[in-house]
Amino acid sequence: MAPSTTCSVRLVSEKSRIVILRELLAAGREQLEERFEVESLGLDATRPEMLAAAKGADALVSDLTFSVDGELLDAAGPGLKVVANYGVGYDNVDLEASASRGVTVTNTPDALTNATAELALALAMAAARDLPQAEEDLRAGRWKGWDPRRWRGFELSGATIGVVGAGRIGARFMELVSGFGGDRLYTSRSPKSELESRHAAERVDLDELLSRSDLISLHLPGGAGTRHLIDEQALGLMKPTAVLVNTGRGTLIDSKALIHALEEDRLGAAGLDVFEGEPALDPGFLTAPRVALAPHIGSATYRSRDEMARIVAANVTAVLEGREPPNRV
Ligand code: DGY
């Protein structure tokens, strides 16, 4: 019997080599292993190991912790067809270098929208009420009884809430905080009619949002265009009681400027999941007052991380089978 077209496409795909440059959860990795030759380097992979393993790959699975640049793409060689980033953000991938080599880049949107918006809310509330300090004091035996003076924070009920970057995650955050009942502001390149009609949100420019909001949540991508959007001058526009939350990218904020603002009581509090140069965060964050910190866990729910892995597998499989991937960037 003559082989069918479907069968011959599959036979070609079976020879494809996929290199997971760090870690892809089993939910996605096992799907890939069923069809392709898969090598997984693990979380501790060094750059030289990545460069060596990439050689001859048809697909690379990357993540936000390292750069996918011309050097890595060239190490893979001309057979490379797709870089599937395990995350929604892709500021670690050189899109121009990929395009010029004919390499498709994909990401994992949607799967982590709820998880990240919920973490932003958790950080907002933890920072506003200084929960990390209260817990640290309790654990250290410094709780000597109910004290009307201590561990006071800010209420979000009735607060003006500003969402910087009203994409999927920012919009979901807006929805989550709508129960607090105050005014809602957002910045976005284009108006978001749904946010305006459902949540009575008002589109304003960044300066107005910063100066009017009691809670400011950042939901922008990283990269040169947004680097240090929140600098000394932007912090100066904020109310001294404002709570600033960042679950986007650490590069959005000038760390030193934020640490000084907290130390000098020029800002109410901060809740941070992402840091410049992470995981080596500025030590000033460890001693600054009224700050809630998390180690980049926005998408870290069982559901989200598994779903992201499945999306990575779907993107890789589509490209290697000659189909349009669900999430080309
Ligand atoms: C992303 O997806 O970009 C997050 O930062 C990590 O899950």
Boltz pocket constraint, residues with backbone or C-beta under 6 A from the ligand:
constraints:
  - pocket:
      binder: B
      contacts: [[A, 64], [A, 86], [A, 87], [A, 88], [A, 89], [A, 90], [A, 108], [A, 112], [A, 247], [A, 248], [A, 296], [A, 298], [A, 299]]
      max_distance: 6.0
